[in-house]
């Protein structure tokens, strides 16, 4: 008996069975490849997220960029929301921004409009919303600090046309900058409230302004008996102290620089302040103080509860 006789008979060629077998093979190969790709994508996503969130990078992003965004927009009340959203190529956080108004005035939207601030895989900040282009009345008043625009005689005329009982949002500019202790004494004398303090004179541009909801979110609370203005300066200096030289590129996107921030924090001088709870009658007294260069009214709102 030959070897050929021992072999089983070769079945007849079945085209349909062959096609089914080929399709099953292709399907199994495709499923295997897709599964491998899915595992790679998940691993890359998880790995990218872990790389981006390594150490305190996630917290530092909101500390640095979130606070820089607040300084970039001093005419808004800004709160950080939903920080640390991560994709394979970026991290981001959401902020709510609501224009500052005179207390008692109408503010559209209780929480404010939402905006997203993004930092890419390499640590560079993305395109930013708002800023000087927002053009609010308060931002324009702050940009006029140091310009000499709207001197006292012009501001007196504005104040004279308004009822004394109107609540106002105003920028009080000093003839020469005050130390924080002098600012505390000044606001105490007029029972004024410095919501935000302007720490530099930068005519025609948004100056470095800090205070109220603009403070570093993780900064220390005021100590017992400490004036809020004093703690604001301490928080400002504490925040500037965490900045590194490599932050400068991102800070430029917020119209800031390390050199300006460090000088402003070191000097600690108040060139002006923002008050959202002052009345027109009180501003008429404040503008006559020889320490004051001028007063700029950015908004008014009548308080219905005031007699």
GIQUI-V331478 format. One line per field, one symbol per residue. ss: DSSP state (@ for helix, = for strand, . for the rest). psi: psi as a letter, one per 40 degrees, with the letter a starting at -180 (. if undefined). Layout:
BEGIN
ss->???
psi->???
END
This chain:
BEGIN
ss->..@@@@........@@@@@@@@@@@@@@@@@@@@@@@@@@@@@@@@@@@@@@....@@@@@@@@@@@@@@@@...============..==========.............========....=.....@@@@..@@@@@@@........@@@@@@@@@@....=============.@@@@@@@@@@......===..........==.@@@.............@@@@@@@@@@@@@@@..@@@@@@@@@....@@@@@@@@@@..==========@@@@@@@.....===========.....
psi->hiddddiiihiihhddddddddddddddddddddddddddddddddddddddeibfddddddddddddddddgeeihhihifiehhideiiiihihhhhhihheihhhhdeiiiihhihadeehiahiibadedfidddddddehedeigidddddddddeiidehiihihhhidiiiiddddddddddefihgdihheihgheihihhiibeeihdeiiihihehiddddddddddddddeiideeddddddefiiddddddddddfhhdiihhefiiddddddddeheehdihhhdiihhheeh.
END
